[in-house]
Amino acid sequence: MKDYEETTAFLGTWGPFQKMVFILLCTSTVPNGFSAFSVIFLADIPPHHCRIPDSNLSDAWRNASIPLQQVDGKLERAKCSRYNLDVIRNFSSLGFMPQDVNLTDITTESCADGWVYSKDIYQSTIVSEFDLVCINNWKQPFTSSIYFLGVLCGSFFSGQLSDRFGRKPVLFATMMVQTLFTFLQVFSPSWEVFAILFFIVGLGQISNYVAAFVLGAELFSGSVRVMYTALGVGLFFAVGYMMLPLIAFYIRDWRMLLVAMSVPGLIYIPLWWMTLSMGYFGLSLNTSRLHGSPFLNCFISAAIEVPAYVLGWLSLRCGPRRIACSASMLLGGGVLYFIQLVPADLPALSTAFEMLGKFGMAIGTALMFVYTGEIYPTVLRNTAVGSCAMVSRIGSAVAPYFIHLSIFYKSLPHIILGSLCVLSAVSTLFLPETFRRPLPETIQHMQKRQMLRCPCVSGEETNDAGVDRENIIQEHWF
């Protein structure tokens, strides 16, 4: 067989197929940035001290029952010991106050009744959940070690599996493993179970990353290969890494943080439909919980759709689809982040933000039917729109449960919906543009849609004849 790159040179190096694969492979590495450093927040150690269960003790004795220690020049409560409670109770029953007793003469004991953890930064971590402190403090750093042992094993086995069964099966299988076992960690009843699942997550994480890297390196050629291997996968990994502290800032409970991390979900059109449906019905069903009359709130929520549909119609007539769809999703999701920043004495402002979010999602709902129908060819259009509508029903079925997430954290439904909307807004920009272009009739016509251009790639220059031919075909078709 001839050289692979010479044989496939007529295809070009930066056509629609390569662009789509480039984006999909790069996007697949974003969850890797989540899980690789998630232990920073999942296993952080909050301030803690021994629990004092005796309710008969006065506040003065309760506060004095924890010894003070010198730490970095400051006096802090001891984390792993307390004064003997029997002695403390005896002094208290005799009417003594803490200042009447030389506390340093009292013997200390371990935290037999557990610990009290500060919630100033986190609602909970695996440290506070499973008491990974004091005699069990070795488990906290060992949690990270277990994850990276999974990474070590995954690095070894994934290469052999990829060479034997192919890159794509291993890529998709390890993506599923990483997502599934991250979600299963939410239900961990003990540290031991969490650690075992974390090992498997690490195994899937590196296997996914390596398979995506090798697959892209083999599919692309020339400057595209260089850009993908040197910039693409690393940049999108960094994007996931940067998103981790942002998500963790708004979600302070370790279980809910894992839920958010395990929902990389489907991308592009199906994710867009499901997100819009979830946000649309979620915000609509939440009107009874808003400040003021539920009847008036429901009417406003319905009435705001009228200008939304009018604006959606105007945007379809006057502007590119990608920008309009992305902007509507960004508006619908972006304003939801600001709801938790509204002071408690301004409930009307929270209602206004929620209605503005509903306005953006209503616009997106009006656009998604039209845009989806324009992207898919005639031979698949009905099936494609029906399939996307089916996915959207998943979102609407889940929407009522999103409302109830507020029992864990008041702003959690808005944070998750906002994040999904922003993710969908970004992914929409990678779809083909259909503005003022005829509907594709065949799959071949659909594949010739122009995707995002990248000036960094000089693949077009290496195959001028092929590109000229492609441009002629596209100008004729569009």
Buried (B, 14 or more C-beta within 10 A) or exposed (E): EEEEEEEEBEEBBBBBEBBBBBBBBBBBBBBBBBBBBBBEBBBBBBEBBBEBEBEEBEEEBBEBBBBEEEEEEEEEBBBBBBBBBEBBBEBBEEEEEBEEBEBEEBEBBEBEEEBBBEEEEBBBBBBBBBBBBBEEBEBBEBBBEBBBBBBEBBBEBBBEBBEEEEBEEBBEBBBEBBBBBBBBBBEBEEBEBBBBBBBBBBBBBBBBBBBBBBBBBEBBBBBBBBBBBEEBBBEBBEBBBEBBEEBBEBBBBBBBBBBBBBBBBBBBBBBBBBBBBBBBBBBBBBBEEBEEEEEEBBEBBEEBBEEBBEBBBEBBEEEEBBBBBBBBBBBBBBBBBBBBEBEEEEEEBBBBBBBBBBBBBBBBBBBBBBBBBBBBBBBBBEEBBEBBBEBBEBBBEBBEEBBEBBEBBEBBBBBBBBBBBBBBBBBBEBBBBBBEBEBBEEEEBBBBBBBBEBEEBBBBEBBEEBBEEBEEEBEEBB
